Amino acid sequence: MLPPFIIEEIRRREHQQRQRYEQPQLDLPIPESFPERAPQRRDDDDRGVVIIDL
């Protein structure tokens, strides 16, 4: 069994190493559900072919 001061030193080094490689995380306030949107209509949705016989 290792002496307590060596165990504490190992724990301290592991903790420092974890802090060095740990990346910060950002929590975004995202709503639970998104409101339903009506489909947007474009002007060229009604385009078609018109044949005029002269």
HUNOR-V887158 format. One record per residue. N is the residue number from 0. OMEGA is omega in radians with two decimals (NA if undefined). Layout:
BEGIN
n | omega
N | OMEGA
N | OMEGA
END
This chain:
BEGIN
n | omega
0 | -3.12
1 | 3.07
2 | -3.08
3 | -3.11
4 | 3.10
5 | 3.10
6 | 3.12
7 | 3.11
8 | 3.11
9 | 3.11
10 | 3.14
11 | 3.14
12 | 3.10
13 | 3.13
14 | 3.11
15 | -3.14
16 | 3.10
17 | -3.14
18 | -3.11
19 | -3.06
20 | -3.14
21 | -3.14
22 | 3.12
23 | 3.13
24 | 3.14
25 | 3.12
26 | -3.13
27 | 3.11
28 | -3.13
29 | -3.14
30 | -3.11
31 | -3.13
32 | 3.13
33 | 3.12
34 | 3.12
35 | 3.11
36 | 3.05
37 | 3.13
38 | -3.13
39 | -3.10
40 | 3.10
41 | -3.13
42 | -3.06
43 | 3.06
44 | -3.09
45 | -3.11
46 | 3.12
47 | -3.14
48 | 3.08
49 | 3.13
50 | 3.12
51 | -3.12
52 | -3.12
53 | NA
END
